[in-house]
Amino acid sequence: MQWSPKPLPDNDKIKHLQLEIGVPQEIASLLLQRGIDDYESAKSFFRPELSDLHDPFLMLDMREAVYRIIEAIQKEEKIMVYGDYDVDGTTAVALVYSFLMKIYPQCIYYIPDRFEEGYGISTKGIDHAKGENIGLIIAMDCGIKAVDKVNYAKTLGIDFIICDHHLPGEVLPKAVAILDPKQPECSYPFKELCGCGIGFKLIQALNQEQKGTLENLLPFIDLVAIAIAADIVPIVRENRVLTYFGIQQIQENPRLGIRFFISKLKRKINVSDLVFVIAPRINGAGRINHGIHAVALLLSENQEVALSRGRAIELFNSERKELDQKITAQALDQIKLNEEEYSYSSVVFQPDWHKGVLGIVASRLIENYYRPTIVFAVSGDHFTGSARSVKGVDIYQILETCKEHIVQFGGHRYAAGLTINPEDYLTFKRAFELAVEQTVLPEQRIPSISYDLEITLDKISPKFHRIMAQMAPFGPGNMCPVFLTKDCLDEGRTKAVGDDQRHLKLEVRDESKSTLSGIGFGMANHISKIKNMELFDILYTVDENEFRGEKSLQLKLKDLKF
């Protein structure tokens, strides 16, 4: 890994902020790196308030959306809440559906089948709405490019409200309202909401229209926090407020549907728990079976029913893990065979691979071969693929240059989905390799990690950690601070741990003569050099460890170099 320091703030600014808010110099530096430069910005950062949320009616078409929903209620039309099958989509559907059901019971929800219908608005979903006498569909986390599907619905007398956060195309669907801050004409002050976040703004507007308080929305805010974490949107500004209160809600009053998954956690919930504990299980339903099970779980109001649904989803997740491991191993074998011909990208295919785990496998392959990756499987008459990229490389743009070999594609800078004709597979594979080769810079071929500060271990005190912990929730835009400490030595108790002895349990001291313990996952290969008393540098975050009721600070190693 390449280690690169983040730009250090000006010394005078550090001293000024240090005096103004009364924190150690290192904390002042961390805050300035995050754009917090005075008392007021520090106050709103450390103590988010619900009142920091923007007025939802600042979003383009919000008034039209609210009026159309009110009209549907007054005319007793049936409403369908339609959403994508991933975490962002299913949480958004659960959020808007459960809010509407409290004021108007003539609602149903719909999640497309990942395998039969694919991503976004489907003809089958619209036909189902027609069969249910639906007058209005509210699309969550999808629909911004569904021009033809919205036109088709119109011919059946069905209106659409679209709540999406993806980039719009040149032509917008003819919906009654489109809520998407990324529309060029939308002046909403925060552009980085996820799909569920847009759903929250819709219920905030409806709640405001009913003269309700923001506190009324706290029971729904947990879903937004889960979606923000899972969709890897920046946890800054409005997303920070929503995540802060969402985690608080999960901590103090978790909904029945997620209690089963977090019951074993004996500490405060954090963003990592949302990403690695809750999100994979919600996703697992859509990947292995059907996303509708995830919505049903999140809406559960009976403890026994919630437990039964939770156990079923746990089984889906276990199956997902097994498939993921098996397919990753097979894909790695394919890459090794093609290593000489394809060294800038990884494109792999096997007809029987499970479509639900292609994206996960692509991410796993990048951990082994750090380069843009696509994993394909058969889908009907086509090959369907999931693409993932590496830092700084826009995979959507790369696919754009290969579009003559693609039936259709869509997605983001770092993740995309695509469909190709089977006979075009090898042609596409070569075109993709060439496009990556012409796009990727030499430094983008090596994984890199940036760190906030270089410090000595004596700076890491309980007070320092206590203040730093209040900088949470951590995530994109406000990552957990990473530190560099140089010239470390084994204090004598370093050892290999874990069932396979792959992990490193460190006892380390530095030039300040301070000693701290740490853990380095998968780093036990360094133990002989450490035991030979060679000096080494470490990159790490600081964590609190609890063992037999005793709390202590420990370093979580990111990397280690001699």
N, C-alpha and C positions, 0 to 999 in steps of 0.2 A: 504493500500500500504506500501511496505517496502521502506524506503528512504536510498539510499547509496551514499556516496560521491565519486566523481571521484578522482583518485590519484592526489595529489597536486605536482606541480613542485618544484624543489630545489630552495631555497630562493636566492642563488647567481645567478642562471640562470635568475630568475625573475628580479632581480635588473639590471643585465647586459643587458637584452633585453629592459627593461624600459628605460635605458639611451640611448641605441643604436637607438631606433626608436621614443622616446619621447612620450610615452603613460602612462596612469595611471597604477599602480601596478596590479590592478585587470584585466585590458586588457592584460597586459603582461602574466599574469598567464593563461588566457583563450587561448591565442595564443600558449603558450608552450604545453598546453593540446592537442592542435591540430597539434603538430609537427612542429610549426613555431618557429625557435630558433635564427634567425639572420635577418639582414636587407634585404638580397636578397630574402629569403623565404617569408618574410613579404611583400615585394614589389610585388612579383608575386601573393600572396594571395589576397592582397587588390586591386591590379590593374592587373587583368588578361589580357593577350594579345592573339590575334589570332595566333601569331607566337609561342605561347606555345604549340600548337597542334603538335602531332607527325607526322612524315612523314608516310602517309598511306601505302607506299610500304614496310614498316617494317612488315606489317601483312602477314602471310603465305598465299600464293596463290593470293595475290592482283594483281600481274602482269598478271597472267593467266586470272583472272576475267576481267581485263581491256582489254587485247588482244582479249578475246572472244567476248566482247561487240563491240569492234571496228570491228572485223571480221563480226559480225552480221549486223552492219551498212553498211559495204562495200558490203556485199553480198545481202543486202536489205531483210534480214530475218525479220519476225515479232517477237517482243519481248513481253513476258508477265511478268509483275511485280506481284508476288503472295505474299499475306501476311495474317497473322493471323487477327482475328476479334476484338482483344482488342486494347487499345490505342497505345501500342508500335507497333503492326503490321500495323494498319491503317495509323498511322503517317509515318511509314517507307515506306509504299507503296506510299503514297502521295508525299513524299520527292523524292524517286528515279524516280517514274513515271514522275513527273513534271520537274525534271532536264533533263531526257532523251528526253522528248517531245520538249525541247528547241533546241535539236541538231538533233533529229531523230523522225519524227512523226509516225513511224510504230510501235507504242506501244499500248498495252491495259493493264488493271489491273484486278485483280481477288481477291475476298475475299471469302473464303468458308463459307457456311451457318453453323452457330453454331449448329443448331438442326439436320440438315440432314447429314452434312459431318463431324462435330466435328473439333477438333483441328488439325492443321498441314496440310501437303500435302494430298490431297484426290485424289482418282481415278477419281471422277467426274470432278475435276479441271483439271487434265491432259487430260481427254477426251475432255473437252471444248477447251483446248489449241490446241489439234489435229484438232478439227473442225474449229478452226480459223487459221490453217496453221502456228502455232507458231513454231519457230526453237529453241528458247532459253527462258527458264523460269528463272527469278531471284527471288528466294524465300527469303522473309524478315521475320525475327523473328520466323522462324520455319525451319524444314528440316534436322537438324543435325542427327536425328535418322530415317529419311525416306529412309532407304536402299532399301526396296522393291519397293516403289513408284518411286524412281529415276531410278531403273532398268527397271520398266515398261515403264517409259517415253522414256528411251533409245531404247526400242523395237519399239517405234513409231517415232524414229528419232528426239527426243526432248532432248536437252542438259539442264543441270541445273547449275546455280551458287547459292550456298547457303550462305546467310548472317544470321547468328544465333549467339546467345550469351548464349545458354543453354549448359549444360555439354554434351560432346559427349559420345556415347556408345563405346563399344569395337570395333565395326565394323563401319567404316565410309561409307556414301553413295558414289557411284562412280560418283561424280559430276565433271564438268570441273574444278571448283574451290570451295573451302570451306573457307569462311571468318568467323572465330570464334577464338578469342584470347584464348579461354579456351582449344583449342587443345594442347595436350602436346608438340608438335613440334613447336608451334607458339611462337616466341620470341618477339611478340609485347609488348612494355613496360607497357601497361595499360590493365588489364584484365576485368575491370568492366563496359565496354560499354553496353548499352541496344541494342535491335535489330535495332532501328532507328539510334542509334549511329554508328553501323556497316554500315548501309546504308549511313550515312554521310561520313564515311571514303571512301566508294566506290565512291561517287560523288566527294569527294576531290581528289581522285586519277585520276578520269576521267578529272576533271578540270585542274589538274596539267599537265596531258598529253597534254591538249589543250593550255598550257602556260597561263592559267587563274590565277587571283590573289585570295587569300583567301576571300577578300571583295566580290567577285562575289557570294560567298555562303551564305552571310548574309540573303538574302530573304528566305532561306530554314532552317535556324538554329533555328527558333522558334519551328518548329515541333520536333526537337531533345530535346529541353528543356521540352516540354510537355511530351514527352515519358520518359525522365529521371525521372521527378517528379512522373509520374503515375506508373512507373515500380519499384519504390523504390530502385534504385541502388545508391551506394554511390556518393554524390555530392562532390567529391574530384578530384584533378588533372585535367585530360582532361574533365571529366564530369562537373567540376566546370566552366571551360572556356566555354564549350558549353552552360551550363545553364545561365551563366552570360550574354553572348551575345544574347542568345535566348530570355531571359526576356526583355532585352533592345529592341530587335526587336519588340516584342509584345507590349511594352510600346509606342514605337515611331511610328511604322508602322504596326499595327495588320492586318493580312490577313482578307479578307472580311468574311470568314467562321467562325471566332471566335469573330468578333466585337460585334455581337448580345449578346453573353454571358458575355462580360466584360464591356459593355456600362454603367452598373449601378455602377461600381467601380470608386469612385472619388479620388482614391489615387494611389500610385505606385503599380504596379503588383508585387506579390511575389510568391514563390514556392507553398505556401498554396492555392493561387488562381488557380494555374495549377492543383493541386491535388483535390481540393474540388469544383471548379467552372467549369473548362474546361473539365478535364478528365472524370468525371461521365457522361457528356453529349455525349462525343465521344463514350464512352463505351456503353451508353444506346442504341445506334442504333443497335449494335450487340447483345445486351442482349434481346431486345424486338422484333426487326424486322430483320435487316440485316446490317452487318458492312460496306457494300458497300455505304450506305447512309452517313456514317462518312467520307469516302474518298471523295465522291462527294462534301460534304460540305467544306472540307479542300482545295479542288481544285477550288472552286467557284471563278469566275472572274467577275461576274456580280452582282451588289448590290442587285437587286430585287430577283434574283435566290438564292443568299446566304441567304437573309432574309427568304425566303420561306422554304429553307432547314433547316435553324436554328430553325424556329418555329416548324417544323415537329419533329426535334430531341428533342426539348424542351418537346413536348408531349410524346415522347418515354420515356424521363427521368422522367416525372411525373408519367407515368404508372409504371415504374420501382420502384419508391418510394412507391407507393401504394402496389404493390406486395411484396416488401421487408418487409414492416410493417406487412402486413397480415400473411405472411409465418413465420416471426420471432415469432409472437405471438403464432401461432399454434405449432411451434417447441419448444418453451419454455414450453408449456403445456405437450408435450411429455417427455421432460427431467425431469420435476417434477415427473411424474408418474414412471419413471425408476431410480429415484435418489438413492434408496437403493442398487440396483444391479450394477449400473454404476456410480462410483464416480470419476474415473480418466479421463474419456473421455466422449464426447457427440457424439452419432451417431443417426441421426434421418432420417425418411423417410415418404413421403406421395406421392402416385402415381401422383396426379394432380399438384404438385408444379412445378412452371415455372423454367425450366433449366437455364434460363439466369440470375437468381438472386441467385443461390445456394451459390456461393462464398461470396457474400455480406452478406447473412443470416448467414453463418458460422462465419464470422467476428463479426457480431452483437451478436451471441450467446456467443462468447468468452468474450465480454464486460460484460455479465451477469454471465457466468460460465467460469472462467479462466482456460481452459484446451483444449487440442487438440480436434478438432471438425470436423465431416464430415456430410454434408447434402446431402441426396440422393433423386432422383426423377426417374420416369420411362423414359426410352429412348429406344423405339422399344422393343426388346426382353430382354433388360438388365436394370439394375439400373445404373444410372450414378451419380457420387458424386463429390462434391468439398470439399477439405480438407484444413483446416487452423490450424496453430499451435501457440504456445506461445513462449515467449523469451527463447532461449537456447535449445529448443526441436526440433530436426530434424524429421519432419513428413515424409519426403521421406524415411529415414532409417527405421522408424516404419512400413511404408507400405511394405518395402522390407521384413521385418520379417513375414508379413501376406500374402505374394504374392501367396501362394498356394490357397487362397480363392478369388483371384483377376484375372479377365480376362486380364486387362491391366491397367497401371498407368504411370504417368509421372509428372514432376514438379520440385519444388525447396525445399529448407530446410523448408520454412515456408508456402508454398502453393503448392497444388498438385491436380490433377484430376484423377479419377479412374472409372473403369467399373467393375461391378460384375454380376454374374448370380443371378436372384431373389431367387432361392432356397438356395443360400449361404449367404443370408443377415444376419441371426441370428448367423451363425457360424463365419462369418467375424466380426460381431459386438463384439462377445465375445473375439475373437483373438486380435482384435484391443485394447480392454480394457486391456487385459492382457499385451500386448506389451507396452502400455503406462505406466501401473503400474510398469513394470520392468525397464522402461527407465527414468521416471521423478524423479528428486531429490525433496526432501521435499520443499526446497526453491523455486523451479520452479512452485510450485502450488499457490504461492501468487504473485500477480502483484507487480512489483518493478519499482521504478523510481530513476534514478541517477541524482545528481545535480553537477554543476561545482564548485561553490564557496559558502561559507557562508559569507555574507556581512551584513552591517548595511545600513539602508535606506538613510543615508546622502551621501553614495557613488554614489547614482543614480542621477546624474546631467544630464542636457541636453548635455553637452560635452561627458560624458560617454556613453550616448545612441547614440549620433551621430557617435562615433567611432565604437561602437558595431554594429550599423546598416550596416556599411561598411564591416562587416564580412559575410554578406549575399552574395550569396544565401545560405539559410540554408536547411539542409536535412540530410539524413543518412551520417555519417562520418564527418559532420559539423553541428550538431543540434544547434538550437537557444539556447544560454546559459540559464541554469536553476539555480536560486539562492535560498539559504536558508536564511531566517531571523528569528531569535528566539525572544521569549518574546515580542510579539506584543500585543497591546491593542487597543480597539475601541476608536476612537477619538470623537465619539458621533453621527456621521451621517451615520453609517452602517444601511442598510435596505434590505429587500427582494424586488426583482424587477422581471419584466417579467409578461406576461399574466397570468401565473399560480403561480406567486410568488415563483418560484423554484430557482431563481438565487440570488446571494449575491453581493450587491454593498457595497464595503468596504471603510471606511475612517480609516486608521490605522497609529499608530506611534510605534516606537520601542525605545530601550535604548538610541539611539543617539538623541532622541527628534524630529527627522524629521518625517514629515507626508506625506503620499501618498495615493491616491485612488487606488482601484483595483476592479476587477470583478472575481467572482468565479461561473462558470456555474454549476448549479445543487447542489449548496452548501448551500442553504438557511436553511437547517435543523440545521445548526450550530448557527443560529442567537441568540437563547436564551442564550447560554453560552457566546457568545461574548458580548451581552448586560449586562450580569452579571459581566462584567469586569474581566473575566478569561483570563489569559495569554495564548497565542497560538503561534505556529510556522507555518510559511508558506513557501511553495515551489512555485516559480513563474518565469515567463519570464517577460521582460519589453517591453512594447508596447507604441506606440504613439497614442493618442486618439484625434480626432478632433470633436469639438462640436460647432456649430454656428460660424465656422471660427476660433475658438480658439484651439490651439494645446497644449496638456499637456501629461505628461508621466503617464502611469497607469500600474499597476501590473496585469498580467493575471495569476490567481492562478491555479496551477496544483493539489495541495493538501493542506490540513490544519489539524493540530493536536493540541490537548490541552495537 
